[in-house]
Structure formats: C-alpha cells, structure tokens
Amino acid sequence: MMKNIPEIVFATNNSHKLEEARAILEGKVKVMSLAEIGCHDDIPETADTLEGNALIKARWVKERYGYDCFADDTGLMVEALGGAPGVYSARYAGEHCSPADNIKLLLKNLSGKTDRRARFATVVALILGNEEYLFEGEVKGMIAEENSGTAGFGYDPVFVPENSTLSFAEMAPEDKNAISHRGRAMAKLSEFLSINNQ
C-alpha cells in the first residue's frame, strides 16, 4: 500500500521553476514553496559550481527550517564563450539584471561568431532525512540569432535544443519538460522519490 504523498520543499524563489517542478512531480510528492514554510530569506549562492549552489540552498532550508527539501542550480554553457555564462547564468548581466538583460548581453557577446553551440545543465540537490543526493540533467543545442517565443523563462527564447527548430520559449510546457535539462534532472528525482515512497 502506498504511503501518504510526502511533502517536500523546493528551495527556490523562482515561480516558473516552482510551477515546472509541481507539474513534473505531481502525484509523487507535494511540492511546497519557501513562502509556504515562512522562509523569506535571501539564500546565498556563493559556490563556483552548480552542485555547490544547489547544496547551499537545500542545506539552508534543512538546517534552519527542518524540512526535507530539494534545490536546483542551472547554467547555460556556450562553447564560443569558453563555457560562460555557466554558474553565473542568472546574474550574467549584473546582480539585479532581468532575463532580458542577460539575453541581450549573450547575443551581443556572440555577435559575429559562427559557433553557437551551447548546453544547459541542471543539478538538483535533495536532502531526505540526513542523506544528500544529487541528480543531473543536460541538454545540448544552440543559441539563436534572436528571441523567439513567449513561453518559458530565462534564456528559453534563444535556446534551440538539438533536433528541434523551436526555441524552448516556443514549445508547450510539457514538450519542453520532456527534453529539458531541468526536466531530465527532475525526472531522475521523481523516479528516486517514487522508489523511496513504496
């Protein structure tokens, strides 16, 4: 017999990520937001790796609020820019920049470059009880010359995954989640949680 669906906190202030996670993990766990547990902290992201930042956020919630939780960090690595913006993807154009600022700077830095290969990588850190687990997802693709599409968030309007002519921002959410970096990492998390909740 299945146990009750466990509750788990997603340590993110990004409403788009929360929405995606809830869609992917529906029926496996109840995903709670930071606001729901009264956490309004500005959680630092001071590591120089995706794994490091994901673990900082998950440990922050576990240590201060006591909840099992998971957190993610995502980076866009562009070949022609030596892997930049990488771990600094969210603040590529500065500390309080918007996604549009980041895209503008990225396209400017790629201006005149023919190699537009890129990959998105996500690392999800999960803390259950006293155990820590990491799940990774990656998708390869290329950076388009200009924005297209209005769905998604972040760099989605300029990222075109392999074997597609559409940017992530032109895809239906379920189509993007099926192949995206975060979708792949979350699928591994989902499978792990299913096995643990037998």
N, C-alpha and C positions, 0 to 999 in steps of 0.2 A: 504494500500500500504506500502511495506517495505521501511524503510529509507535507505539512503546510508549505506554501511557497515562501522561501526565506526573503527577508528584507535586507537590502544591501545599499550602501550609499555610493553614489557616483560623485567623486570629488572634482567637480567642475562648476564653473560659473557660466559656462557657455550653453545657452539654452538650446542651440542647434544640436550640439553633441548629446545633450540630455535626451532630446527628442529621438535622435538616431538610436541611442542605446536602449531606450524603452521599447522602440519598435523591434529591435533585433533580439532583445532578451525577454520579450513578452511571454508570459506563461512559465518562464524558468525561475525568475526572481522578480520581486517588486523593487524597482529602482527608485531610491529616494534621492531627492536633491539636497544640496547643502542647506538651502533655506528651510527645508522641512525639519532638519535636525537643529536649527538655530545657529548654524555656522555661517557667519558673515565675514570671516577672516580673509585677509588678502594673503593667500598662501604663497610663499616664495617659490620661485623656480630658478634655483641658483646652480643647478648641475650643468655640466657641459655635455651630457648625453641624454637621449630620450628616456632611457631606463632610469637614470638618476632622478630626473624631474618627476617621472611617474611615481617613483617610490617616495620621494619627498612629500608629494601631495597625499598619497594613500596613508603614509605613516602619520602625517599631521592630523588627519581625521581620526585615525585609530587611537593615537596616543591621547588626544585632547577630548574626544567625544565618545570613545569606546565602541564605535560601530565597526562591524566588518565593512570593508569598502574597497572600491577599485578606483583607479585614476589612470588617465592616459596622457601621453605626450606624443605629438605628431610633428614630423619635419618634412619639408619638401627639399629634396637634394637635386640640384641642377648641375648636370655634367660640366657645361661650359663655364660655370661659376665656381668650379672646384668643390662642389657639394653644398654651396650656400643656397638658400639661407639656413638650411639644416635645423639645428636645435633652436635657432633664433627666428624661426619662420613667423611666429605670431607677432614679433616686435621688430621685424626686418627694417621697417622704415622709421623706427624710433619707439620709445617707451609707450607713448599713448596714441600710436597710429591706428588708423582704421584698416580693414582688409583692403579697401580700395587703394589706400596709400601704399600698402605692401605690393599689390599687383602693379601699380604704376612704376614703382622703383624696379621691380623684377623685369618688366618689359623694357624699361629704359636700359638696364644693365645687359639685357640680351640683344639690344638693338644692333643689327648688322651681323649677328652671329648665326651661322647656319646650323650648328649643332644645338638642337633644342631638346635633347633627351633629358628626362627627369624621372625621379621616382618619389613616391610618397611612402613614408614608413610611419607606423604607429606601434608604440609599445604600451600595453595595458599592464599595470601592476595591481595585483589582487592581494588583499590581506584577509584571510579567513582564520579566525581564532588567533593563534600565534604564528601561523605559517604565511610565508610570502611566495607568490607565484608571478611569473612573467609570461605574457603572450604577445607574439609579434605578428604584424601583418604588413605586407608591402604590395605596391602596385607600380608597374613601370608605365611610362607614357611619354608625352612631350608637351612642351609649353607652346600654346597657340600664339599667333601674332597679335591677337586682340581678344577682348572679352566676348563671350557668347553664352547666353542662358541666364536665367534669373533664379534658378533653384540653388540649393546647397549654400555653402558659405566659404569663407577663407579664399583660397586660391582656386576654388572649383571652376570659376568662369574661364580660366586659361589653361586648365589641366585636361588634356585629352588622353585617356588611358589607351594602352595597346589594344589593337584590334577593334578600335571604335573611331568613328568620325565625329562623335559628340563629345563636348566637354562634360565634366561631372555636373555642371550647372544646367545642362540641357537634358539631363536624364531624370526619369521618375525616381523618387527616393528609394523604392525597392530595388530598382535596377542598379543604382549606384551602390547601395548597401551590399548587393550580391558580389560585387567585384572590388570594392574599395579597400584601401589599406586598413581603415578602422573597421569596416565590415568584416574583413578577414580575421583581424585580431579579436574582435568581439565574438565571432563565430567559434573561435577556439575557447574563449572564456565561457560562452554559452554551453558548449559541449562539456567542458570541465565541471560547470555548476550542475548540469543535468546528472552527470555520473555521481557527483557528491550528494545529490539530493534524492537518491533512490530510496 
